[in-house]
Amino acid sequence: MKKENRDSIILKKGKKEIELDYSELRKAVLVLRAVNHDLRQSIISLLEKHPKLTVTDIYIKLRLEQSVASQHLAILRRAGVVKTERQGKYIYYSLDKERLSQISRLVDELAS
């Protein structure tokens, strides 16, 4: 692995070279660290089954304290894994499937 400049990084695997945007790589690391937790994986699984849920729905279904659910949702939100939508006094959480597929493609590219 060698660093070309501040904006990109070149990874070599045999004869194959992969150029990665450094800022995208940092975002991918943030996402991977966010989803590398059992409770956050449970939240993601729940949101896969139910397209949008409030924090109340999530903490009741997972039998958590409200503050614990909120903290983990905040981590997922900062990582871009979930997005929020306000409807009246409620905030609904849903998966950002576009962001997850971007990260999945990057991981696939690195793994190949």
SVG drawing of the C-alpha trace seen along z (x, -y; Angstrom):
<svg xmlns="http://www.w3.org/2000/svg" viewBox="-48 -18 52 30">
<polyline fill="none" stroke="black" stroke-width="0.4" points="0.0,0.0 1.4,-3.4 0.0,-6.8 -0.1,-8.9 -1.3,-12.2 -3.7,-13.5 -6.8,-12.7 -6.3,-9.1 -4.6,-6.0 -3.4,-3.1 -3.7,0.5 -1.8,3.2 -2.9,6.8 -0.6,8.7 -0.7,6.9 -4.0,5.3 -4.1,1.7 -7.1,0.1 -7.2,-3.6 -9.4,-4.7 -10.6,-8.2 -9.1,-8.8 -12.2,-10.6 -14.5,-7.7 -12.3,-5.2 -12.5,-7.1 -16.3,-7.2 -16.3,-3.4 -14.3,-2.8 -16.7,-4.9 -19.6,-2.8 -17.8,0.5 -17.0,-0.5 -20.6,-1.6 -22.1,1.7 -19.5,3.8 -21.6,4.1 -24.2,6.7 -26.8,4.3 -26.5,2.0 -26.7,5.1 -29.9,5.9 -31.2,2.4 -30.2,2.7 -32.0,6.1 -35.1,4.7 -35.1,1.8 -34.7,4.2 -38.0,5.9 -39.8,2.6 -39.0,-0.2 -39.4,-2.9 -39.6,-3.0 -39.5,-5.5 -37.0,-5.1 -39.9,-4.0 -40.7,-1.2 -37.1,-0.1 -36.5,-0.1 -39.7,1.7 -39.1,4.4 -35.5,4.9 -36.3,4.6 -33.8,1.8 -33.6,-1.4 -34.7,-4.4 -31.3,-6.1 -29.4,-3.0 -31.4,-2.8 -31.0,-6.6 -27.2,-6.4 -26.8,-3.5 -29.2,-5.2 -27.0,-8.3 -23.9,-6.3 -25.7,-4.8 -27.0,-8.2 -23.6,-9.8 -22.1,-6.9 -24.9,-7.4 -26.4,-4.0 -29.8,-5.3 -31.6,-8.4 -34.3,-10.3 -37.6,-11.8 -39.7,-14.0 -43.5,-13.6 -45.2,-15.8 -43.7,-15.1 -42.2,-11.8 -38.9,-11.0 -38.8,-7.9 -35.6,-6.0 -34.9,-4.0 -31.9,-2.4 -30.0,-4.5 -29.9,-1.6 -28.0,-3.7 -25.2,-4.4 -25.1,-0.8 -24.8,0.4 -21.9,-2.1 -20.0,-0.7 -20.8,2.9 -19.3,2.2 -16.2,0.7 -15.8,3.7 -16.3,6.1 -13.7,4.2 -11.2,4.4 -11.9,8.0 -11.5,9.1"/>
</svg>
